[in-house]
Amino acid sequence: MTQIYISKKNHKKSHNKAAHVSHSHRHSHNPLSAFNYMPEKINFVAADSEEKIILLLRKHPITNLGWIINSMALIVAPLILTFILDTITQTVPVGFQIVGILGWYLVTLAFIFEKFLGWFFNVYIVTDERVFDVDFVHLTYREITDANLDQIQDVTSKIAGVFGTLINYGDVFIQTASATPQIEFEKVPNPDKVAAILRDLRVEEEREKLEGRVR
């Protein structure tokens, strides 16, 4: 992966770039938020020491609704099943029922934990130098795709469906000149705002290049 080295002078310009974009947006401080603007005390494995995070994005929380409903059903299911068995027959010993219920809830807890980690660690990151798509597959495997801001050729946003329109979430497509021709931010909050920030950063990056900033 390409490493970026910035001198102290260039580092100052990078912060000016962040300041240029930040005037119309409020900083975010909630680590569980799906839309974090200029988050503080956040680090990630592929970061350069002088990069500043502008956006940290996750899929909109509404996308978790499916597995949350399934989890609630899994939590309630043993209670209903136990009631039915007690009503129909008394042949299942209490000890077996307890062991079965505990095993069921351990599996349910593992399911909930896996789904939450998948949402929490699958993130999209925009810094003052690059964009990242971090795919968290499981605890021992992740995949990171990145592109420099000056490699961005086009940015488009798309909001589809009733929920997307009402809740304001959708996709952001980033066309690049890097090895990965397109990076997609899927189902993120405020896709139009995300696209606007990316465009502003790209314009500021081009301005710095014209001023002679060297990487």
N, C-alpha and C positions, 0 to 999 in steps of 0.2 A: 504494500500500500504506500502510496506517495506520502512522504513526510514534508511538512511545510516549516521552513525556518524563517523567522521574522526578526529583524533587528529591533533595537529599542525604539528607534525613530519610526519604523514601520508599525511597531506595536501601538504607538501612540495614535497613529492614523487609524488603526483597526478600531480602537476605542472611539475615535471620532465617528467612524462609520456606524458603530452601534448607537452612539448618541444621536446621529442624524436620523436614524430610523425610530428611536425610542420616544420621541417627543409626543407622539399621538397615541401611545399605548401604555397601559398600566402594568407594572411589574407584578409577577405572580409569586406567591410564597407557599402555596399548598402542594406538598409533594405528591399527593394523590390526584391532582388535577389533570385533566386530559389536555388542557391548553395552558402551558406555562410560558409566560413571556419574561425574558431576562431572569431566569431562575437563579437563586443564590445557592452556594455550597453544593453544586451538582458537578460530578465528574463522570467521565465515561472512558472506556478502555482505549479508544482510538484517538483521544484528544491530544492535540499539540499543547505544549505548556503555555503558549501565549494566545490560544484561541479563547474567544468569549462566546458562551452559549446565548443565542438570541431567542430561540424557540425550542421547547421540549414538548413534543406532542405524543398523545396516545389516541387510540380509537375512542370515539365518544362513549361515555358510560352506558348509553342506551343499548349499545351492541352487546352488553353483558346480560341483558334481560333474559335471553333464552336459557343460558346455563343457570342463572339465578332461580328461574321458575323450576327448572329440572331439579335443582338442589333442594328447593322447598318441598317438592314432591317426594324426593328421596328421604328427607327428614321425617315427613309425616307418614310415609308408607308403612314402616314397622309398627306404628301405633295402631293403624287401621287393620293391618294383617293380624296382629295379636288379638285385637278385639273380636275379629271374625273367627279366629281359631278357638278362642275361649267360648264363643257363643255356640259353635258347631260341635266341638269336641274338647274333652279335658285330658286327652291322652299325651299331649306334649308336656314333658316335665318343665318345671319353672327354670331349672338350671340351664337346660338347652335353649330355652327362649332368651334368657339373659345373654348367653354366649353368642347366639345368633344375632341379637340386636346390637351388641357391642361390635361384632365383626362388621355388620352392615354400616354402622355409623363411622367406623374407621375408614371403610372404603369411600363413604360419602365425603368425609373430611378430606381424604386424599384427592378426590375429584374436584372439590371446591378449591383446594390449595393450588392444584395444577392449573385450573382455569384462571384463577386470580393472577398467578405468576405470569401466565401467558399474556394476559392483558397488561400487567404492570411493566414488564420488561420488553415487550414489543413496542419500541419507541421510534419516533422520527425526530431527528435533531437538526437544527439549523444553527450554525455558528457564523461568526463574522468572516469565515474563510471557506467553509464547506457545508454540504448537506449530507446527512447520514440516514440510512434506513437500517435499523437494527432488528433483525429477526431472531427472536428467542424461541428455539425449538424445544429444548428441555434444559435441565440443569447442567448438562455436560456439553451442550452444543449450541452455538449461536453463529449467525452469519451477518456480516456488516458490509453494506454497500455505501460508497461515498463518491462524491464528485465535487470539484472545486467550483466556487461561485462563478468564476470567469468561464467555466465550461457550460454553464446553463445557456441554452439557446431559446427556450420558450417555457412559460409557466401558464397552465390553465387550471381552472377549478370547475368542479361539477357537483351540483346538488340534484339528487333524483329522489322521487317518491314523496309520499305525504309526510312521513316521519322526518325525512331529511329536510324538507321545506319548513316544517313547523318547528323543529328543534335546531335547525341550522347546522347540519353536519353533512359532509360529503368527501369527495376525493380531490386531491391536488396532483396533477401530472407535471413532472419536471423533465423536459426534453434536454438531454445533455450531449456534449461532444466527447464524453469519457468512454471507457470500455463498456459501461452500462448505459445504453442509449436512453433509457427512461427510468426514473425513480418515481414511485407512486406512494403518496401518503394516503392511506385508505381510511375512510370514514372518520375523519378528524373534525373537531369542532371548528366553526368559523373558517371554512375553506377559502372564502373570498379574501378574508383578512390575511390568512397565511400566504396566499398567492401574492397579495399586494406587498407584504413584507419581503418576500423573496425577490420581487421585481425591484423594490427599493435597494435592497442589498446588492443586486446585480448591477444596477446603475452606479451605485457608489463604488463598487469594485472597479468598474470601467473608468470612473473618474480618477481613482487612485493610480490606475495603470497609465493614464494620460499624464499624470503628474510625475511619473517616473518611479513609482514604488516598485521595488525589486523583491521577489521571493527568494 
